[in-house]
Amino acid sequence: MTLPLGASSETLELGLVVFAIGAFIGILAIYKNRPGNFNVRPIIKEECVLVTDGIYSYIRHPMYASVLLMSASLVIIYPVKAEFVLYAALVVVLLLKMLYEESLWKCEDPEYLHYIQRTKRVIPYIF
């Protein structure tokens, strides 16, 4: 998705704003998380601790939200069919990862069931 697959649109500024919001959310997530907590594969490490404050008090998956927003900015800047298809594939993959990761947390920490009742996955108050 990061390759420019078309001419930049007239919505460059909007794309940059969406990218900046996504980067900001990612920075907030990194700030609240312990350095060893992140992993590309959705597994629960032994020393992992459930983080429920900061950005995590609004959404359960701020890093996924960050990736989705920053990738959406590319679709906004380069609105071509290939970007939409790649973005749709990314949404599906990340949604599957979210669901799998949540199933692991439900088994790992009983507090997670309470946490999911008061937070949304990636969009505060909506989803």
C-alpha positions as CSV (number, residue, x, y, z in Angstrom):
1,M,0.0,0.0,0.0
2,T,2.9,2.4,0.6
3,L,3.8,2.5,-3.1
4,P,2.2,5.4,-4.9
5,L,-0.2,3.5,-7.2
6,G,-1.6,6.6,-8.8
7,A,-1.5,10.3,-9.0
8,S,-1.9,12.1,-5.7
9,S,-5.4,13.3,-5.2
10,E,-6.6,16.7,-4.2
11,T,-7.2,15.4,-0.7
12,L,-3.5,15.3,0.3
13,E,-4.1,17.5,3.3
14,L,-6.9,15.3,4.6
15,G,-4.8,12.2,4.1
16,L,-1.9,13.8,6.0
17,V,-4.3,14.7,8.9
18,V,-5.6,11.1,9.0
19,F,-2.1,9.8,9.0
20,A,-1.1,12.2,11.9
21,I,-4.1,11.1,13.9
22,G,-3.2,7.4,13.4
23,A,0.5,8.1,14.3
24,F,-0.6,9.9,17.5
25,I,-2.8,7.0,18.5
26,G,0.1,4.7,17.9
27,I,2.4,6.8,20.0
28,L,-0.2,6.9,22.9
29,A,-0.4,3.1,22.7
30,I,3.4,2.7,22.8
31,Y,3.7,5.1,25.7
32,K,1.2,3.1,27.8
33,N,2.6,-0.3,26.9
34,R,5.6,-2.1,28.3
35,P,8.4,-2.5,25.7
36,G,8.1,-6.3,25.5
37,N,4.3,-6.3,25.2
38,F,4.2,-5.8,21.4
39,N,4.3,-8.7,19.0
40,V,3.3,-9.1,15.3
41,R,1.6,-12.4,16.0
42,P,-1.4,-12.1,18.4
43,I,-0.1,-14.2,21.3
44,I,-0.2,-13.5,25.0
45,K,3.4,-13.6,26.4
46,E,4.0,-15.0,29.9
47,E,5.1,-11.6,31.4
48,C,2.4,-9.7,29.5
49,V,0.1,-7.4,31.6
50,L,-3.3,-6.2,30.5
51,V,-3.2,-2.5,29.9
52,T,-6.5,-0.7,30.6
53,D,-5.6,2.9,31.1
54,G,-4.7,5.8,28.8
55,I,-5.8,5.2,25.2
56,Y,-6.6,1.7,26.2
57,S,-9.4,3.0,28.4
58,Y,-11.2,4.0,25.2
59,I,-10.3,1.3,22.7
60,R,-8.9,-2.2,23.2
61,H,-6.7,-2.2,20.1
62,P,-5.1,1.2,19.6
63,M,-2.2,-0.2,17.6
64,Y,-4.6,-1.7,15.1
65,A,-6.5,1.5,15.0
66,S,-3.3,3.3,14.3
67,V,-2.4,1.0,11.4
68,L,-5.9,1.3,10.0
69,L,-5.9,5.1,10.1
70,M,-2.4,5.5,8.6
71,S,-3.2,3.0,5.9
72,A,-6.5,4.8,5.2
73,S,-4.6,8.0,4.6
74,L,-2.9,6.3,1.7
75,V,-6.3,5.4,0.2
76,I,-7.3,9.0,0.7
77,I,-4.2,10.3,-1.0
78,Y,-4.1,7.7,-3.8
79,P,-7.8,6.7,-4.3
80,V,-7.2,4.0,-6.9
81,K,-8.8,0.5,-7.0
82,A,-5.6,-1.3,-5.9
83,E,-5.4,0.8,-2.7
84,F,-9.0,0.1,-1.9
85,V,-8.5,-3.7,-2.4
86,L,-5.4,-3.8,-0.3
87,Y,-7.0,-1.7,2.4
88,A,-10.0,-4.1,2.5
89,A,-7.6,-7.0,2.8
90,L,-5.8,-5.3,5.7
91,V,-9.1,-4.6,7.5
92,V,-10.1,-8.3,7.2
93,V,-6.7,-9.5,8.5
94,L,-6.6,-7.1,11.4
95,L,-10.2,-7.9,12.4
96,L,-9.3,-11.6,12.4
97,K,-6.2,-10.9,14.5
98,M,-8.4,-8.8,16.9
99,L,-10.9,-11.6,17.4
100,Y,-8.2,-14.2,17.9
101,E,-6.3,-12.0,20.4
102,E,-9.5,-11.3,22.3
103,S,-10.2,-15.0,22.6
104,L,-6.8,-15.5,24.0
105,W,-7.2,-12.7,26.6
106,K,-10.6,-14.1,27.6
107,C,-8.9,-17.4,28.6
108,E,-5.8,-15.7,30.1
109,D,-7.3,-13.0,32.4
110,P,-10.9,-12.9,33.9
111,E,-10.6,-9.1,34.1
112,Y,-10.7,-9.0,30.3
113,L,-14.4,-9.8,30.3
114,H,-15.1,-6.7,32.3
115,Y,-12.7,-4.7,30.1
116,I,-14.5,-5.5,26.9
117,Q,-17.8,-4.4,28.5
118,R,-16.5,-0.9,29.0
119,T,-14.4,-0.4,25.8
120,K,-14.8,-0.7,22.1
121,R,-12.3,-2.4,19.7
122,V,-10.9,0.4,17.5
123,I,-13.4,3.3,17.4
124,P,-14.4,4.8,20.7
125,Y,-18.1,4.4,21.6
126,I,-18.8,2.8,18.2
127,F,-16.9,-0.4,17.4
